[in-house]
Amino acid sequence: MREPTFLVLTALAGEPQHGYAVIEDVARITDGRVRLRAGTLYAALDRLRTEGLIEVEREEVVQSRLRRYYRLTGLGEARLTEETRRLRTQATIAEKRLRGLRGATA
């Protein structure tokens, strides 16, 4: 799973959000390291909807513009859980190897 996809799913795991709120949340959870552009976000949202990982929870009109709120589906929650486990496993392996490297150079 690519990082932007992981971050969008992570943002939506907290609560349903509209697009701009997802952009802000991703920036917040990455301490500003990742700034999604609108085109990137909306392409990802469309793909995630097609894959059944998210769905539109509701729509509202704000200042004459349609605002869609997205939420994780059960499948989306399962994929995010699976990816979180995979990343945790990879991070654990990297940490063990780094400890071994530091021990070998000490």
C-alpha positions as CSV (number, residue, x, y, z in Angstrom):
1,M,0.0,0.0,0.0
2,R,1.4,3.4,-0.9
3,E,1.9,5.9,1.9
4,P,-0.8,8.4,0.7
5,T,-3.4,5.6,0.7
6,F,-2.3,4.5,4.2
7,L,-2.5,8.0,5.5
8,V,-6.0,8.7,3.9
9,L,-7.3,5.5,5.5
10,T,-5.7,6.4,8.8
11,A,-7.4,9.8,8.7
12,L,-10.7,8.3,8.0
13,A,-10.3,5.7,10.8
14,G,-10.8,8.5,13.3
15,E,-14.1,9.7,12.0
16,P,-15.9,10.5,8.7
17,Q,-14.3,13.6,7.0
18,H,-14.6,15.7,3.9
19,G,-11.7,16.1,1.5
20,Y,-10.1,19.2,2.8
21,A,-10.4,17.9,6.4
22,V,-8.5,14.7,5.3
23,I,-5.8,16.9,3.8
24,E,-5.4,18.8,7.1
25,D,-5.5,15.6,9.2
26,V,-2.8,13.9,7.1
27,A,-0.6,17.0,7.6
28,R,-1.3,16.9,11.3
29,I,-0.7,13.1,11.8
30,T,2.6,13.4,9.8
31,D,3.7,16.6,11.6
32,G,3.6,18.4,8.3
33,R,5.9,15.9,6.5
34,V,3.1,15.0,4.0
35,R,1.0,17.6,2.3
36,L,-1.6,16.0,0.0
37,R,-2.6,18.0,-3.0
38,A,-6.3,18.1,-3.9
39,G,-5.8,16.2,-7.1
40,T,-3.9,13.4,-5.4
41,L,-6.5,13.2,-2.6
42,Y,-9.5,13.1,-4.8
43,A,-8.0,10.5,-7.2
44,A,-7.2,8.4,-4.1
45,L,-10.7,8.8,-2.7
46,D,-12.2,7.8,-6.1
47,R,-9.9,4.7,-6.2
48,L,-10.6,3.8,-2.6
49,R,-14.4,4.0,-3.2
50,T,-14.1,1.8,-6.3
51,E,-12.1,-0.7,-4.2
52,G,-14.8,-0.7,-1.5
53,L,-12.5,0.6,1.2
54,I,-14.4,3.8,1.8
55,E,-17.9,5.1,1.1
56,V,-19.7,8.4,1.1
57,E,-21.4,8.8,4.5
58,R,-23.2,12.0,3.6
59,E,-23.2,15.1,1.5
60,E,-24.0,18.7,2.3
61,V,-23.9,22.0,0.5
62,V,-21.6,24.6,2.1
63,Q,-21.3,28.0,0.4
64,S,-22.9,26.7,-2.7
65,R,-20.4,23.8,-3.0
66,L,-21.0,20.1,-2.4
67,R,-19.1,18.6,0.5
68,R,-18.8,14.8,0.7
69,Y,-18.0,13.1,3.9
70,Y,-16.2,9.8,3.6
71,R,-15.9,6.9,6.0
72,L,-14.1,3.6,6.2
73,T,-16.0,0.5,5.3
74,G,-15.5,-2.8,7.1
75,L,-13.2,-3.9,4.2
76,G,-11.3,-0.6,4.6
77,E,-10.8,-1.1,8.3
78,A,-9.5,-4.7,7.6
79,R,-7.0,-3.5,5.0
80,L,-5.8,-0.7,7.3
81,T,-5.4,-3.2,10.1
82,E,-3.5,-5.6,7.8
83,E,-1.2,-2.8,6.5
84,T,-0.5,-1.5,10.0
85,R,0.6,-5.0,11.1
86,R,2.8,-5.3,8.0
87,L,4.5,-2.0,8.7
88,R,5.0,-2.8,12.4
89,T,6.6,-6.1,11.4
90,Q,9.0,-4.3,9.0
91,A,9.8,-1.6,11.6
92,T,10.6,-4.3,14.1
93,I,13.0,-6.1,11.7
94,A,14.7,-2.8,10.9
95,E,15.1,-1.9,14.6
96,K,16.7,-5.4,15.4
97,R,19.1,-5.0,12.5
98,L,20.1,-1.5,13.6
99,R,20.7,-2.7,17.1
100,G,22.9,-5.4,15.7
101,L,24.7,-2.9,13.6
102,R,25.4,-0.6,16.5
103,G,26.6,-3.5,18.6
104,A,29.0,-4.6,15.8
105,T,30.5,-1.1,15.5
106,A,30.8,-0.4,19.3
